[in-house]
């Protein structure tokens, strides 16, 4: 379970540092007394990148490590609508989740995996 806690800690920390939410207008924008107001759905995209040290070959342990890395991205995506609802969304719907696990190895590098993930959501503003 040490690897799992490392994965979650690394993923959570890097999500805070690397997450970027980019809203794309899908409706009309109105300007009122309080500033601009989006009418209609808004798309939010979030990305994450992190590294997990460990065996990167074809062993069972390496396979489990890759699965845990993907699972971390999926778990983050599952909680992202909760975060969006707390901050700015009245309604949230996940549109897509992508993961990419790349092997890192070599004489001058730590053996392990570089993990990247991206998530896309459609929200309605509060």
N, CA, C and O of each residue as an XYZ file, in Angstrom:
504
protein
N       0.814     -1.209      0.000
C       0.000      0.000      0.000
C       0.852      1.265      0.000
O       0.330      2.363     -0.197
N       2.168      1.119      0.221
C       3.062      2.262      0.203
C       3.048      2.939     -1.159
O       3.055      4.167     -1.248
N       3.028      2.135     -2.226
C       3.006      2.681     -3.585
C       1.713      3.442     -3.822
O       1.726      4.506     -4.441
N       0.592      2.909     -3.335
C      -0.698      3.579     -3.522
C      -0.713      4.943     -2.838
O      -1.171      5.924     -3.424
N      -0.218      5.012     -1.609
C      -0.216      6.307     -0.920
C       0.729      7.275     -1.618
O       0.454      8.474     -1.668
N       1.845      6.773     -2.162
C       2.747      7.618     -2.923
C       2.055      8.132     -4.178
O       2.171      9.309     -4.519
N       1.339      7.254     -4.860
C       0.611      7.644     -6.061
C      -0.430      8.709     -5.767
O      -0.513      9.718     -6.468
N      -1.220      8.483     -4.735
C      -2.279      9.430     -4.387
C      -1.673     10.758     -3.962
O      -2.152     11.817     -4.366
N      -0.607     10.711     -3.137
C       0.033     11.952     -2.696
C       0.621     12.712     -3.873
O       0.426     13.920     -4.003
N       1.343     11.994     -4.730
C       1.950     12.645     -5.897
C       0.879     13.193     -6.817
O       0.978     14.323     -7.296
N      -0.147     12.388     -7.064
C      -1.214     12.819     -7.959
C      -1.979     14.013     -7.435
O      -2.266     14.954     -8.176
N      -2.310     13.973     -6.155
C      -3.062     15.075     -5.562
C      -2.237     16.347     -5.557
O      -2.737     17.418     -5.903
N      -0.969     16.235     -5.164
C      -0.108     17.409     -5.139
C       0.098     18.004     -6.510
O       0.040     19.223     -6.675
N       0.338     17.161     -7.496
C       0.556     17.659     -8.835
C      -0.717     18.161     -9.489
O      -0.673     19.053    -10.336
N      -1.857     17.591     -9.100
C      -3.110     18.096     -9.637
C      -3.285     19.552     -9.245
O      -3.688     20.379    -10.062
N      -2.981     19.863     -7.990
C      -3.095     21.238     -7.518
C      -2.137     22.140     -8.281
O      -2.476     23.276     -8.611
N      -0.929     21.631     -8.563
C       0.068     22.456     -9.234
C      -0.145     22.543    -10.732
O       0.136     23.581    -11.332
N      -0.639     21.470    -11.355
C      -0.676     21.464    -12.816
C      -2.068     21.541    -13.423
O      -2.206     21.670    -14.640
N      -3.085     21.465    -12.602
C      -4.432     21.480    -13.168
C      -4.706     22.832    -13.812
O      -4.427     23.881    -13.232
N      -5.246     22.790    -14.997
C      -5.625     24.028    -15.663
C      -7.038     23.878    -16.173
O      -7.347     22.974    -16.950
N      -7.888     24.777    -15.725
C      -9.273     24.741    -16.174
C      -9.441     25.804    -17.246
O      -9.171     26.982    -17.014
N      -9.884     25.381    -18.409
C     -10.088     26.307    -19.506
C     -11.555     26.248    -19.906
O     -12.042     25.221    -20.378
N     -12.242     27.347    -19.712
C     -13.658     27.375    -20.053
C     -13.825     27.829    -21.498
O     -13.223     28.815    -21.923
N     -14.631     27.116    -22.230
C     -14.943     27.477    -23.605
C     -16.419     27.838    -23.663
O     -17.269     27.101    -23.164
N     -16.711     28.955    -24.264
C     -18.083     29.430    -24.330
C     -18.906     28.589    -25.289
O     -18.525     28.391    -26.443
N     -20.033     28.097    -24.805
C     -20.955     27.336    -25.639
C     -22.314     28.027    -25.711
O     -23.202     27.567    -26.427
N     -22.481     29.101    -24.994
C     -23.747     29.835    -24.969
C     -23.466     31.312    -25.188
O     -22.427     31.680    -25.735
N     -24.383     32.143    -24.765
C     -24.152     33.569    -24.928
C     -23.672     34.166    -23.616
O     -23.944     33.630    -22.541
N     -22.963     35.272    -23.710
C     -22.415     35.958    -22.542
C     -23.185     37.252    -22.373
O     -23.376     38.012    -23.322
N     -23.627     37.490    -21.131
C     -24.354     38.712    -20.825
C     -23.552     39.534    -19.838
O     -22.882     38.987    -18.962
N     -23.621     40.852    -19.981
C     -22.954     41.721    -19.025
C     -24.023     42.393    -18.188
O     -24.892     43.102    -18.696
N     -23.933     42.147    -16.883
C     -24.894     42.743    -15.966
C     -24.175     43.600    -14.943
O     -23.014     43.962    -15.132
N     -24.866     43.924    -13.858
C     -24.291     44.739    -12.804
C     -23.097     44.088    -12.120
O     -22.208     44.787    -11.634
N     -23.065     42.764    -12.075
C     -21.979     42.056    -11.406
C     -20.884     41.598    -12.348
O     -20.014     40.833    -11.930
N     -20.887     42.035    -13.611
C     -19.872     41.611    -14.565
C     -20.442     40.682    -15.607
O     -21.656     40.632    -15.805
N     -19.574     39.946    -16.275
C     -19.996     39.033    -17.332
C     -20.652     37.784    -16.751
O     -20.232     37.278    -15.711
N     -21.670     37.302    -17.424
C     -22.393     36.106    -16.983
C     -22.596     35.190    -18.172
O     -23.152     35.607    -19.188
N     -22.153     33.950    -18.060
C     -22.300     32.942    -19.112
C     -23.698     32.355    -19.044
O     -24.137     31.905    -17.985
N     -24.386     32.358    -20.153
C     -25.698     31.730    -20.246
C     -25.542     30.471    -21.083
O     -25.226     30.548    -22.270
N     -25.758     29.334    -20.483
C     -25.594     28.073    -21.197
C     -24.425     27.287    -20.644
O     -23.765     27.722    -19.699
N     -24.169     26.139    -21.225
C     -23.113     25.263    -20.710
C     -21.714     25.813    -20.977
O     -21.488     26.563    -21.927
N     -20.791     25.420    -20.116
C     -19.386     25.794    -20.232
C     -18.569     24.512    -20.172
O     -18.853     23.636    -19.355
N     -17.556     24.389    -21.027
C     -16.685     23.210    -21.000
C     -15.459     23.532    -20.137
O     -14.853     24.595    -20.273
N     -15.109     22.606    -19.256
C     -13.937     22.743    -18.405
C     -13.015     21.562    -18.691
O     -13.453     20.412    -18.699
N     -11.742     21.852    -18.925
C     -10.754     20.808    -19.190
C      -9.667     20.894    -18.135
O      -9.188     21.981    -17.812
N      -9.280     19.748    -17.600
C      -8.250     19.676    -16.571
C      -7.209     18.657    -16.995
O      -7.549     17.606    -17.537
N      -5.935     18.964    -16.750
C      -4.843     18.054    -17.086
C      -3.970     17.823    -15.867
O      -3.870     18.685    -14.994
N      -3.336     16.650    -15.808
C      -2.434     16.304    -14.720
C      -1.274     15.491    -15.274
O      -1.436     14.711    -16.213
N      -0.108     15.685    -14.681
C       1.087     14.915    -15.022
C       1.820     14.589    -13.732
O       1.974     15.455    -12.871
N       2.275     13.340    -13.590
C       3.087     12.968    -12.432
C       3.947     11.764    -12.759
O       3.717     11.082    -13.758
N       4.937     11.500    -11.917
C       5.869     10.395    -12.092
C       5.731      9.431    -10.933
O       5.570      9.842     -9.784
N       5.797      8.135    -11.244
C       5.769      7.098    -10.224
C       7.004      6.224    -10.428
O       7.186      5.626    -11.489
N       7.850      6.159     -9.401
C       9.043      5.320     -9.470
C       8.654      3.870     -9.203
O       7.791      3.590     -8.371
N       9.297      2.958     -9.913
C       9.037      1.538     -9.711
C       9.436      0.748    -10.932
O       9.917      1.309    -11.916
N       9.238     -0.559    -10.871
C       9.613     -1.399    -12.007
C       8.775     -1.040    -13.241
O       7.573     -0.796    -13.142
N       9.438     -1.012    -14.400
C       8.730     -0.587    -15.613
C       8.742     -1.644    -16.716
O       8.398     -1.348    -17.860
N       9.125     -2.841    -16.390
C       9.164     -3.905    -17.388
C       7.812     -4.570    -17.558
O       6.767     -3.929    -17.445
N       7.849     -5.859    -17.830
C       6.625     -6.620    -18.061
C       6.225     -7.472    -16.860
O       5.365     -8.345    -16.978
N       6.838     -7.224    -15.715
C       6.542     -8.029    -14.530
C       5.130     -7.748    -14.011
O       4.506     -6.750    -14.372
N       4.649     -8.643    -13.164
C       3.328     -8.457    -12.562
C       3.303     -7.194    -11.701
O       2.304     -6.476    -11.678
N       4.401     -6.926    -10.993
C       4.477     -5.723    -10.157
C       4.394     -4.452    -11.004
O       3.725     -3.494    -10.619
N       5.071     -4.441    -12.155
C       5.018     -3.289    -13.061
C       3.610     -3.107    -13.621
O       3.130     -1.980    -13.748
N       2.958     -4.202    -13.952
C       1.593     -4.139    -14.471
C       0.642     -3.561    -13.414
O      -0.219     -2.743    -13.735
N       0.799     -3.982    -12.174
C      -0.040     -3.452    -11.092
C       0.227     -1.969    -10.867
O      -0.698     -1.209    -10.584
N       1.484     -1.552    -10.991
C       1.826     -0.144    -10.829
C       1.173      0.706    -11.917
O       0.658      1.786    -11.631
N       1.191      0.227    -13.162
C       0.523      0.951    -14.261
C      -0.979      1.063    -14.012
O      -1.583      2.109    -14.252
N      -1.573     -0.027    -13.527
C      -3.004     -0.003    -13.243
C      -3.332      0.987    -12.132
O      -4.318      1.719    -12.218
N      -2.509      1.009    -11.094
C      -2.735      1.970     -9.996
C      -2.602      3.407    -10.484
O      -3.344      4.285    -10.045
N      -1.663      3.648    -11.385
C      -1.481      4.993    -11.934
C      -2.726      5.431    -12.712
O      -3.209      6.550    -12.533
N      -3.240      4.559    -13.567
C      -4.469      4.889    -14.312
C      -5.637      5.090    -13.359
O      -6.431      6.017    -13.521
N      -5.736      4.217    -12.366
C      -6.811      4.320    -11.384
C      -6.780      5.672    -10.668
O      -7.828      6.255    -10.388
N      -5.581      6.166    -10.375
C      -5.456      7.472     -9.713
C      -6.065      8.571    -10.575
O      -6.775      9.436    -10.063
N      -5.796      8.545    -11.870
C      -6.368      9.552    -12.777
C      -7.886      9.420    -12.805
O      -8.594     10.425    -12.739
N      -8.392      8.193    -12.900
C      -9.844      7.985    -12.932
C     -10.508      8.437    -11.626
O     -11.594      9.016    -11.654
N      -9.868      8.180    -10.493
C     -10.429      8.608     -9.207
C     -10.471     10.132     -9.106
O     -11.423     10.698     -8.568
N      -9.444     10.785     -9.619
C      -9.451     12.253     -9.644
C     -10.589     12.768    -10.520
O     -11.283     13.716    -10.151
N     -10.776     12.145    -11.673
C     -11.851     12.558    -12.575
C     -13.216     12.370    -11.916
O     -14.114     13.195    -12.086
N     -13.364     11.284    -11.166
C     -14.640     11.013    -10.496
C     -14.967     12.076     -9.447
O     -16.141     12.346     -9.191
N     -13.956     12.673     -8.845
C     -14.184     13.693     -7.808
C     -14.230     15.113     -8.357
O     -14.625     16.038     -7.647
N     -13.832     15.295     -9.608
C     -13.736     16.651    -10.151
C     -15.081     17.365    -10.215
O     -15.133     18.572     -9.975
N     -16.157     16.675    -10.527
C     -17.474     17.334    -10.544
C     -17.834     17.860     -9.157
O     -18.454     18.917     -9.044
N     -17.454     17.137     -8.097
C     -17.709     17.621     -6.739
C     -16.986     18.946     -6.495
O     -17.552     19.870     -5.912
N     -15.741     19.031     -6.943
C     -14.963     20.266     -6.780
C     -15.603     21.388     -7.585
O     -15.756     22.502     -7.083
N     -15.977     21.107     -8.825
C     -16.595     22.129     -9.664
C     -17.914     22.624     -9.069
O     -18.211     23.818     -9.110
N     -18.705     21.697     -8.514
C     -19.973     22.108     -7.886
C     -19.728     22.974     -6.658
O     -20.485     23.910     -6.404
N     -18.694     22.680     -5.900
C     -18.370     23.502     -4.724
C     -17.973     24.918     -5.126
O     -18.301     25.877     -4.427
N     -17.266     25.053     -6.252
C     -16.685     26.339     -6.617
C     -17.555     27.147     -7.580
O     -17.820     28.321     -7.323
N     -18.001     26.547     -8.678
C     -18.687     27.381     -9.664
C     -19.814     26.741    -10.441
O     -20.489     27.428    -11.207
N     -20.041     25.452    -10.273
C     -21.043     24.795    -11.116
C     -22.327     24.480    -10.359
O     -22.304     24.092     -9.191
N     -23.443     24.655    -11.055
C     -24.729     24.196    -10.538
C     -24.932     22.739    -10.939
O     -25.482     21.937    -10.184
N     -24.474     22.419    -12.148
C     -24.604     21.064    -12.664
C     -23.303     20.711    -13.369
O     -22.631     21.589    -13.910
N     -22.942     19.425    -13.367
C     -21.683     18.980    -13.965
C     -21.875     17.612    -14.598
O     -22.529     16.735    -14.035
N     -21.294     17.448    -15.776
C     -21.337     16.163    -16.470
C     -19.968     15.902    -17.088
O     -19.432     16.739    -17.814
N     -19.408     14.726    -16.789
C     -18.121     14.354    -17.363
C     -18.323     13.988    -18.831
O     -19.246     13.249    -19.173
N     -17.453     14.512    -19.696
C     -17.526     14.191    -21.120
C     -16.477     13.171    -21.532
O     -16.764     12.278    -22.329
N     -15.254     13.293    -20.996
C     -14.206     12.351    -21.379
C     -13.075     12.337    -20.353
O     -12.866     13.297    -19.611
N     -12.354     11.214    -20.336
C     -11.153     11.048    -19.521
C     -10.132     10.308    -20.367
O     -10.455      9.298    -20.992
N      -8.905     10.806    -20.391
C      -7.821     10.151    -21.126
C      -6.640      9.942    -20.197
O      -6.321     10.816    -19.392
N      -5.988      8.790    -20.300
C      -4.767      8.532    -19.542
C      -3.680      8.068    -20.496
O      -3.950      7.463    -21.534
N      -2.447      8.369    -20.118
C      -1.299      7.946    -20.891
C      -0.198      7.581    -19.905
O       0.189      8.407    -19.078
N       0.309      6.355    -19.981
C       1.368      5.879    -19.099
C       2.579      5.563    -19.966
O       2.522      4.684    -20.826
N       3.676      6.282    -19.736
C       4.901      6.096    -20.513
C       6.027      5.595    -19.627
O       6.268      6.125    -18.542
N       6.693      4.594    -20.093
C       7.812      3.988    -19.378
C       9.028      4.903    -19.417
O       9.351      5.469    -20.461
N       9.704      5.046    -18.276
C      10.953      5.800    -18.204
C      12.031      4.867    -17.671
O      11.866      4.252    -16.617
N      13.106      4.770    -18.385
C      14.218      3.930    -17.940
C      15.494      4.401    -18.621
O      15.445      5.133    -19.609
N      16.614      3.987    -18.100
C      17.904      4.329    -18.679
C      18.940      4.457    -17.583
O      18.596      4.506    -16.403
N      20.207      4.510    -17.964
C      21.279      4.536    -16.962
C      21.280      5.795    -16.093
O      21.710      5.736    -14.941
N      20.823      6.902    -16.601
C      20.839      8.162    -15.851
C      19.459      8.556    -15.311
O      19.305      9.644    -14.757
N      18.466      7.691    -15.467
C      17.101      8.029    -15.074
C      16.584      7.035    -14.040
O      16.991      5.874    -14.008
N      15.686      7.515    -13.205
C      14.992      6.647    -12.262
C      13.970      5.821    -13.030
O      13.215      6.361    -13.838
N      13.944      4.531    -12.786
C      12.993      3.658    -13.467
C      11.594      3.922    -12.937
O      11.401      4.074    -11.730
N      10.630      3.977    -13.821
C       9.248      4.200    -13.431
C       8.403      4.628    -14.611
O       8.726      4.338    -15.763
N       7.312      5.325    -14.308
C       6.349      5.729    -15.329
C       6.014      7.204    -15.207
O       5.847      7.730    -14.107
N       5.917      7.869    -16.363
C       5.345      9.208    -16.439
C       3.878      9.026    -16.786
O       3.540      8.376    -17.775
N       3.014      9.602    -15.971
C       1.573      9.456    -16.174
C       0.990     10.823    -16.511
O       1.286     11.817    -15.846
N       0.170     10.862    -17.538
C      -0.558     12.088    -17.849
C      -2.027     11.727    -18.008
O      -2.380     10.637    -18.459
N      -2.852     12.657    -17.630
C      -4.287     12.460    -17.751
C      -4.965     13.765    -18.109
O      -4.487     14.843    -17.756
N      -6.061     13.664    -18.800
C      -6.857     14.849    -19.103
C      -8.331     14.487    -18.948
O      -8.746     13.357    -19.206
N      -9.098     15.469    -18.526
C     -10.516     15.279    -18.260
C     -11.282     16.452    -18.854
O     -10.802     17.585    -18.853
N     -12.455     16.173    -19.351
C     -13.299     17.217    -19.911
C     -14.683     17.111    -19.288
O     -15.253     16.025    -19.182
N     -15.206     18.252    -18.882
C     -16.509     18.307    -18.217
C     -17.346     19.400    -18.862
O     -16.823     20.385    -19.383
N     -18.635     19.205    -18.814
C     -19.558     20.249    -19.239
C     -20.337     20.671    -17.996
O     -20.944     19.837    -17.323
N     -20.316     21.979    -17.693
C     -20.981     22.464    -16.486
C     -21.973     23.568    -16.842
O     -21.915     24.173    -17.913
N     -22.871     23.802    -15.916
C     -23.751     24.962    -15.935
C     -23.357     25.800    -14.737
O     -23.311     25.299    -13.613
N     -23.071     27.081    -14.967
C     -22.627     27.952    -13.887
C     -23.737     28.204    -12.870
O     -24.923     28.163    -13.197
N     -23.329     28.464    -11.638
C     -24.281     28.803    -10.557
C     -24.946     30.119    -10.856
O     -25.777     30.582    -10.075
